[in-house]
Amino acid sequence: MSRVAPAVIEGNAVQRSLLARVLGRRPDVLKAFGRLDTTLRFRGLLPMDLLESVRRATAGEVGCRYCASLGEPRTEIADTRTAVAVAFAEMVVQGPAEISDQQFDVLREEFDEDEIVELVAYICLVSVAGQMFGAVMGLEAAEPDEAAEYQAALAELGS
């Protein structure tokens, strides 16, 4: 059980995820978080599959059992841009102050500056802030059917 009782909210599996329901105790906070999440994840420059790979790769490291249960990290990444984004996100989670100019140069080989801003914003919002919130609030792992429903809703939103 989470450390704070979740609110009852309506919507698809993404909109009523446990993370959203706990944030939903403060509707204005949920709304603001959701607007930025929606902008980055569904209306941005970067493909949703790349962003989902980033989210999956960082969830366990940050420590949110709920976020980690929504999809295992992808072990095989054929796309170079996704592999670079995942590696960079993992470095951010391990030590954001240690990110070097050389590591940004690697990003620049695959992403333009607008994409870099979007990627770092996504990593900081979803892969750090959201997952850290879930870890601090003690969100329990999703049941397999809830995780599958979440992934299906992501796919529908992304199409």
Secondary structure, 3 states (H helix, E strand, C coil): CCCCCCCCCCCCCCCCCHHHHHHCCCHHHHHHHHHHHHHHHHCCCCCHHHHHHHHHHHHHHHCCHHHHHCCCCCCCCCCHHHHHHHHHHHHHHHCHHHCCHHHHHHHHHHCCHHHHHHHHHHHHHHHHHHHHHHHHCCCCCCCHHHHHHHHHHHHHHHC
